[in-house]
Amino acid sequence: RSGGAWTLSTIDGSPTLAGLYTSIEIDAAGQPHVTYIDDSLDDVMYARRSAGAWLIETVDDRDAGFTTSLALDALGNPHVVYYDFTADDLVYARKASGVWTIEVADAATNDVGLYASITMAAGGAAHVSYLDDTAGDLLYARRSAGSWVRTVVDGATSVAGS
């Protein structure tokens, strides 16, 4: 919205079912960055606006994506969390120096990672909240020194709304 009017822009005009489970962040230059699922391919996608055009890339093409959450770090690098419905895990992806790195943030025996939300701390650490759908617990994980530290935030009641 600018000057009292909305401007619409098609991010991904492919003939697939692109655009499910979106997340958006605005960088320091005021440009939007968006993650979403291409439902026809079950791929996790990332798009950013640059010089008036959308640049689109595939984050993960392993038929794994469901729900996304995006955060930008202080350098403008994207960090994405999403639920891998094939393995029932929480997955974390980050892009630095033009390369995506993908890792499992939580691979518990339970069905974990649904409805994940990510934010970046000032020091660059990723912080994520998400659902353990099997136990109905709300979980929190932070990336510290290259590994994930996990905590149950609410395990007393089912936050899954069964």
N, C-alpha and C positions, 0 to 999 in steps of 0.2 A: 504494500500500500504506500503510495507516494503522492503527495499533493492532493489528498482526499479521494484518490481513485485507485482501484485495484488493477494491477497489470497481471495478466495470465500468461503463463509460459508452459509449453509442453516440454517436459524433461526427456522422456523416453517415448518416442513415437513408434516403437517397434510393434509389429502385429501380435506380439505375445501379451500375456496378462501381466504386464509390468506395473508396479506401483503399489503393491500391498505392503502393509506394516512399515510405513515410512517414519523417518526421523530426520529432523532438520537442525542445522547449526549455521550461524552466520559468522564469517571470519572477520578479522580486524579491518579488512578493506570493505566490509559491507556486502560481500558476496555469499550467496547461499551454497551450502553443501548438503546433500540429501543421501540417505541410504534407504533402500527398499528391497523387496523381494520380487523377482521375476517369477511369477507363479507357474508359468508354463514350463520353465526350466528348473524351478526350485533353486535358483541362484541368488546369492546375496550381491546386490549391486551398489555402486557408489557413483554419484554424479556431483560435479561442481560447476558453477557458472564462472566462465572466464572470457573476457573480451566479447561479451554479448552472446556467447554460445555455451551450450551444455556439453561438458566432457564426461563421458560415461565409461566406467570400467567395471569388470567383474571382480569382486572381492573373493568369492568362494563359489566354485562351480561343481561341488561334490554332491549336488542334490540334497543339501543339508539345511537350507535356511528357513527360518520361521521366526518372525518378529525381529526387529532391529532397533538398536539405539546407538546414536552417534554422538561423539564429543570431539572437539578439536583441542589439541594441546597448545601451549604458548607459541610454538613455532608454526601453528596452522596445520599440523599433521593430523589426519583423521584416525580415530580409534573407534572401533565398532564392536559391540557385543550382540550375539544372536543365539537363538536356540537351534541346536542341531537335532532335527526330529528323527534322523536315522539312528544316531547313537544315544539320544536323550541326554545330551550334554550342553553345558554353557560354553560357547566358543568366543574367543577374543581375537580380533584382527587389528593390526595397526600398520600404517604405511609411513615409511621413512626412507629418504633418499630414493624415492620412486619405486620401492619394493614393498609388497604386502607380506607381512609375517602373520601366520595363523597359528594359534595354540589353543588347547583346551584349557579353560579356566576352572572348570569343575566337571569331573567325570565320575561322580559318586554312582553307586549302584542304583540309586533312585533316579527318577525322571526329573532332572534339574535344568534350570536355565530359562524357563518360560518368563515372559514379560520383563526381561532384563532392562535395566536403566543404568547408563554409565555417565560419570562425570570425571573430569581430570582435576587433580589437585595442582596448586601453584608449582609444586616441585616436580610435576610430571607423572605422578603415580595415578593409575587408573583405580577408580572406586566403582563398584557395581552392586546393585541390589537385584534380586531375582527370586523366583519361586521354586521350591522343591515341591513339585506337583504330587509326588507319591506320599510324602509325609504332611503336606499342607503347610510347610514352614516357609517363612520369609527369611532369606539368607542375604548376607553381605560379604563381599570379597574385595580385597585390595591387593594390587600387585606391588610387591616389595622385594627389591633385590633380585628380580627375575623369577620370582615364584609367587604363588597366590596364597594369601592368608584368608581363611574362611571363618565366618561366625554365624550362628543362628541368631537372628534378631528376635523372631517371635516363633517359638515352637510350642507354646502353651495352647494356642487355639489354631484351628485350621484357617489360614488366610486364603486358601484356595476357593473357599465358598462352595464346597461340595454340596 
